């Protein structure tokens, strides 16, 4: 894995675990898996212990039955026909065997089960010694290669201290196979149960978090201006959040209304002084009067501009406007072609309409400044393109690019060009406000503005703004 792939994986995992539902489902799933693993391990261990003890008890019962069924005659011959009540001892090479062998005292003869068609050697006492009850247990290989559990005992048969060795051998491979089958079935059933439990748990968590989706949808309606507050019934746990959010919305609305009132008051308070200055300038006449009139007119325009910006910002707090971008750009392009007939305008517009989440006047002022700037500085060519982009999930945006074949702006002077009133070339007409106004509008709409060198040779201005469906 490369470094970039590792970073991408971490980023994907990080984004996934930003979700409350994903985290709760993941943690509950991990806990459920760990719990099921522990439960299956404990059950399998208990089942193995019980099976081993039952197997050993069965061998002990067969051994006692075998000892009680065998005797010795007066001439020292082993006698008796043991019937241990298990047909497996009569089936040849079944893995279940018994044998009785004389140890000493002049006894002869040896008795075996019908299943034991050949001798099965026993380990020497030095390797597996007898306990205090003259009993020992060990493992051995059966006639078919199976694992045998052997229970062996040396028993005195008569008053002459004649001793015989009794052995009962059980197929331990069968026991292991039964335990393995049980564990497989246990894992299967626990896996099905665990999968169902995790699915039900995830469904319950997602169902429990649905009210948050309802809150998000209600907030979207408030942001879009179709509702003034969060309405509806919400669970008890979320009701305080809804109440606090409504209180915040009401507080913001009061602040906006207060700001709009102050803006109106400011507009009315400045109108009369500016009108007086304009009249005084006209009455004075001459160079000084003209200076007063020009500066008063400039102040009046600036005041109106900022008051308009404030009004738009206040309205934008509660309303989402929809302005057709391609239609507006096409219309402004026709105006530019008439004003600058020497410039060839190229337009690259998408077939579908793109809707700008803002005022038509703001879009036209933003795009108009960039188009006019490109036409003024371009030599022969001017290119404008609109491209819808979907790089942020759940949020639409579009890219407006305007390029010219003029001299462009050096990289070191890009920031200086965005300063209000700063003009890089005094030979060209203008106030130096164009790019600064564009910067303010882009910032107001939480967009992005970048200046770079165009492949046409001049300036390339790229603006990214939010769009609506």
Helices and strands as residue ranges (DSSP letters): H 3-16, H 20-69, E 71-72, E 78-79, G 87-89, E 97-102, E 110-112, E 135-141, E 147-156, E 163-171, H 172-208, H 210-224, H 236-284, H 286-316, E 323-324, H 325-339, E 344-348, E 355-356, H 360-377, E 381-392, E 395-404, G 411-413, H 414-417, H 434-444, E 448-453, E 459-468
